[in-house]
Every structure is written in structure tokens, then in C-alpha cells.
Amino acid sequence: MITLSERAAGQIQSMRAEAPDSGTCLRLFVETGGCSGSQYGMSFDEAKPGDARFESEGVSIVLDAASLAKLDGTQIDFDDGLQGRGFEIRNPNAKNTCGCGKSFN
């Protein structure tokens, strides 16, 4: 299961409203890269056959099976404070994360 905070959901819904033709779901994925070996990705997309589907705070979320195996149990928040960090991903499956919080292994 993937969960969003109220702030993260609000930011995602706002971003989606600015790009109405980009897809109805938030797609979370893991790709090779970043300073720790794997990095997080997000995009708007349509659900595909075989995707895992979740809903959190009114946002539809989809993931492919490989990404779900690495992200199950993840919580996503959004911080727009003075540091301007953006989305904060708390992944219980990550052994190590880099300082920027965007990559893990």
C-alpha cells in the first residue's frame, strides 16, 4: 500500500489540474540512477494491465509490479517550507538513502 499525506495529495491534485491531458492517475516508479543506485519517479499516466492500484486522499495511484516490490508501505508527504524540499518519500524498504532523498538502495 502507498499512502499520501493530505499536503502531498493537495499538491498532486493541483499539478494534475494544471495538466489535464496528462493522465488520470499518479504513477510511481523506480528506475536505475541517482547517487544510491535507484531513484524515485512520478508522472501522470493511465493504469495499465498488471498495475497495482491504490487510492489515498482522493488520488488514484498506480505502480508496476517491480516498483511495488520496492515501494510497498511507502508514505509520501509534501513540504513547501523555507527549504523548498518538495515531495518527501518515506520508504520502509530502502536500506540507504542519499542526502537529497531522491535515490535509495
C-alpha positions in Angstrom: 0.0 0.0 0.0 1.1 3.5 -0.8 -0.2 6.5 1.3 -0.2 10.2 0.7 -0.4 12.9 3.3 -3.1 15.5 2.9 -0.5 18.0 1.8 1.0 15.7 -0.8 -2.4 14.8 -2.2 -3.3 18.5 -2.4 -0.1 19.3 -4.4 -0.6 16.3 -6.7 -4.2 17.4 -7.4 -3.1 20.9 -8.1 -0.4 19.7 -10.5 -2.8 17.5 -12.3 -5.3 20.3 -12.7 -2.6 22.3 -14.5 -2.0 19.4 -17.0 -5.5 17.9 -17.5 -4.4 15.8 -20.6 -1.5 14.1 -18.8 -3.4 11.1 -17.3 -5.9 10.4 -14.6 -3.6 8.5 -12.1 -0.3 9.2 -10.3 2.2 6.7 -11.5 5.0 5.9 -9.0 8.1 4.0 -10.3 11.6 3.1 -9.5 14.4 3.5 -12.1 18.1 2.9 -12.1 20.1 6.1 -11.3 20.8 8.6 -8.6 23.7 8.5 -6.2 22.4 5.4 -4.4 21.6 3.1 -7.3 17.8 3.6 -7.7 15.7 6.7 -7.9 12.1 7.5 -7.4 9.9 8.8 -10.3 6.4 10.2 -10.5 4.3 11.0 -13.5 0.6 11.2 -14.5 -0.5 8.3 -16.5 -3.3 5.8 -17.2 -3.5 2.5 -15.5 -2.0 -0.4 -17.5 -2.8 -4.1 -17.3 -1.0 -5.7 -14.4 -0.6 -2.4 -12.4 -1.3 -2.4 -8.7 -3.8 0.3 -7.9 -4.3 2.3 -4.7 -6.3 5.3 -3.7 -5.1 7.7 -1.0 -6.6 11.1 0.0 -8.6 11.1 -3.2 -5.7 10.4 -5.5 -5.6 7.3 -7.7 -2.1 5.7 -7.6 -0.7 3.0 -10.0 2.6 1.1 -9.9 4.1 -1.7 -12.0 4.9 -4.9 -10.1 8.6 -4.3 -9.9 8.2 -0.8 -8.5 5.6 -2.0 -6.0 8.0 -4.6 -4.6 10.4 -1.8 -3.8 7.9 0.8 -2.7 5.2 -1.2 -0.7 4.5 0.6 2.5 5.8 4.0 1.3 4.4 7.2 2.7 4.6 10.4 0.7 4.4 13.9 2.1 5.0 17.4 0.7 6.9 20.2 2.3 6.8 23.6 0.8 8.6 25.4 3.6 11.6 27.6 3.5 13.9 24.7 2.5 11.6 24.0 -0.5 12.2 20.3 -0.3 9.1 19.2 -2.3 7.9 15.6 -2.1 9.3 13.6 0.8 9.3 9.9 0.3 9.5 7.6 3.4 10.2 4.1 2.0 10.5 1.4 4.6 12.2 -0.9 2.1 15.2 1.4 1.5 18.4 0.2 3.2 20.2 3.5 2.5 19.1 6.9 1.0 21.2 9.7 -0.3 21.2 13.2 1.2 18.8 14.6 -1.4 16.2 12.0 -0.6 15.5 11.1 -4.2 17.6 8.0 -4.5 18.0 4.8 -2.4 19.2 1.2 -2.4 
